[in-house]
Amino acid sequence: MDKFDQAIISALRVDARRSISDIATEVNLSRSAVTERIKKLENCGTIRGYQVILSASQTEGVSAYFEIQHQCANCADIVKIFQTIPEIITCKGITGDMDLLVYANAASMKRLHQIREFIDAQADITKIKTHVVMSEWIDNQG
C-alpha cells in the first residue's frame, strides 16, 4: 500500500460516499486510477465494506464490552464461540489480565444478559467482566 492508497483510504474514512472525482482531485490521481485502486483495495480485503453508523441518539438497544479471560492455548479456539452470536460487533485480543475484549450491541438488556450468560457458561471461559455503555462522545471508526 503506497501513499496514494493511504490517501484514498483516509478520504473514504471521512466520507465513504464521496464521489470518485472528488477523491481523485484530492489525491492527485485520475478518476480511473482511483477507481482501480479502490477495487484493488476491496478485492485484497483491505477495504472490507462500507457501513452506516447511526448517532447514539438514533440507535436502539443496549451495547456492552465484555472483558474475557479463557484457558484455551489459542485465542482462535475460543473466538469461534463469538462468531455464532450475531450481536457481537468486534472481538479483539488484548494485553493485561484479560485475554479478549468483545463488543456487543443487543436489542434489549434482556438479550444482552442472555449473551453474557451464554458466554459465561462456556467451559473454557474462566472470567467475564461486563461494561454496559451508557454514553458515547467520540467514535472515529466511521
C-alpha positions as CSV (number, residue, x, y, z in Angstrom):
1,M,0.0,0.0,0.0
2,D,1.6,3.3,-1.1
3,K,0.9,6.9,-0.2
4,F,-2.0,7.1,-2.8
5,D,-3.8,4.1,-1.3
6,Q,-3.4,5.6,2.1
7,A,-4.7,8.9,0.9
8,I,-7.7,7.2,-0.7
9,I,-8.5,5.3,2.4
10,S,-8.2,8.5,4.5
11,A,-10.7,10.2,2.2
12,L,-13.1,7.3,2.3
13,R,-12.9,7.2,6.1
14,V,-14.0,10.8,6.3
15,D,-16.9,10.2,3.8
16,A,-17.3,6.9,2.1
17,R,-20.0,8.4,-0.1
18,R,-17.7,11.0,-1.7
19,S,-17.5,10.9,-5.5
20,I,-14.6,9.3,-7.2
21,S,-13.9,12.7,-8.9
22,D,-13.6,14.5,-5.5
23,I,-11.2,11.8,-4.2
24,A,-9.2,11.9,-7.4
25,T,-8.8,15.7,-7.2
26,E,-7.8,15.4,-3.5
27,V,-5.1,12.7,-4.1
28,N,-3.9,14.0,-7.4
29,L,-4.8,10.9,-9.5
30,S,-7.2,10.3,-12.4
31,R,-10.7,9.1,-11.7
32,S,-9.9,5.8,-13.4
33,A,-6.7,5.3,-11.3
34,V,-8.7,5.9,-8.1
35,T,-11.5,3.6,-9.2
36,E,-8.9,0.9,-10.0
37,R,-7.1,1.4,-6.7
38,I,-10.4,1.2,-4.7
39,K,-11.3,-2.0,-6.5
40,K,-7.9,-3.5,-5.7
41,L,-8.2,-2.5,-2.0
42,E,-11.6,-4.1,-1.9
43,N,-10.5,-7.3,-3.7
44,C,-7.5,-7.8,-1.4
45,G,-9.6,-7.3,1.7
46,T,-8.0,-4.0,2.8
47,I,-11.4,-2.4,2.4
48,R,-13.9,-4.9,3.7
49,G,-17.0,-2.9,3.3
50,Y,-18.9,0.3,3.9
51,Q,-21.4,0.8,6.7
52,V,-23.9,3.3,8.1
53,I,-23.1,4.3,11.6
54,L,-26.0,6.0,13.4
55,S,-25.5,8.6,16.1
56,A,-26.1,7.3,19.6
57,S,-29.4,9.1,19.7
58,Q,-30.7,7.1,16.7
59,T,-29.7,3.7,17.8
60,E,-31.9,1.4,19.8
61,G,-30.9,-1.3,22.2
62,V,-28.0,-1.6,24.5
63,S,-24.3,-2.2,24.0
64,A,-21.6,-3.5,26.2
65,Y,-18.0,-4.5,26.3
66,F,-17.1,-7.9,27.8
67,E,-13.6,-8.5,29.1
68,I,-13.0,-12.2,28.8
69,Q,-10.4,-14.5,30.3
70,H,-10.1,-18.0,29.0
71,Q,-8.0,-21.1,29.4
72,C,-7.5,-22.1,25.8
73,A,-4.0,-22.4,24.4
74,N,-5.0,-20.4,21.4
75,C,-7.4,-17.4,21.3
76,A,-8.7,-18.6,17.9
77,D,-10.2,-21.6,19.5
78,I,-12.5,-19.6,21.8
79,V,-13.3,-16.9,19.2
80,K,-15.4,-19.4,17.3
81,I,-18.0,-19.1,20.1
82,F,-18.4,-15.4,19.5
83,Q,-18.8,-15.8,15.7
84,T,-22.1,-17.6,16.4
85,I,-23.6,-14.6,18.2
86,P,-24.9,-12.1,15.6
87,E,-25.0,-9.2,18.2
88,I,-21.2,-9.3,18.6
89,I,-19.6,-6.5,16.6
90,T,-15.9,-6.9,17.5
91,C,-13.7,-9.3,19.3
92,K,-10.1,-8.2,20.0
93,G,-7.2,-9.8,21.7
94,I,-5.8,-7.5,24.5
95,T,-2.9,-7.4,26.9
96,G,-3.3,-7.5,30.7
97,D,-5.2,-9.8,33.0
98,M,-7.9,-10.4,30.4
99,D,-7.5,-12.0,27.0
100,L,-10.2,-10.6,24.9
101,L,-12.4,-7.5,24.6
102,V,-15.7,-8.2,23.0
103,Y,-18.2,-5.5,21.9
104,A,-21.9,-6.4,21.6
105,N,-24.9,-4.5,20.6
106,A,-28.2,-6.1,21.6
107,A,-31.9,-5.2,21.1
108,S,-32.5,-5.2,24.8
109,M,-30.9,-5.6,28.2
110,K,-32.6,-9.0,28.4
111,R,-30.9,-10.1,25.3
112,L,-27.5,-8.7,26.4
113,H,-27.9,-10.7,29.6
114,Q,-28.6,-13.9,27.6
115,I,-25.5,-13.3,25.6
116,R,-23.4,-12.8,28.7
117,E,-24.9,-15.9,30.3
118,F,-24.2,-17.9,27.2
119,I,-20.5,-16.8,27.1
120,D,-20.1,-17.3,30.9
121,A,-21.5,-20.9,30.5
122,Q,-18.7,-21.9,28.1
123,A,-16.3,-24.4,29.8
124,D,-13.1,-22.6,28.6
125,I,-14.2,-19.1,29.9
126,T,-12.6,-18.5,33.3
127,K,-13.7,-14.9,33.9
128,I,-16.0,-12.3,32.3
129,K,-16.5,-8.7,33.2
130,T,-19.3,-6.7,31.7
131,H,-19.2,-2.9,31.0
132,V,-22.5,-1.5,29.7
133,V,-22.1,1.5,27.5
134,M,-24.0,4.5,28.9
135,S,-22.8,7.3,26.7
136,E,-20.7,7.7,23.6
137,W,-18.9,11.0,23.0
138,I,-16.3,10.1,20.4
139,D,-16.3,7.5,17.7
140,N,-13.8,7.9,14.9
141,Q,-14.4,4.4,13.4
142,G,-16.8,5.7,10.8
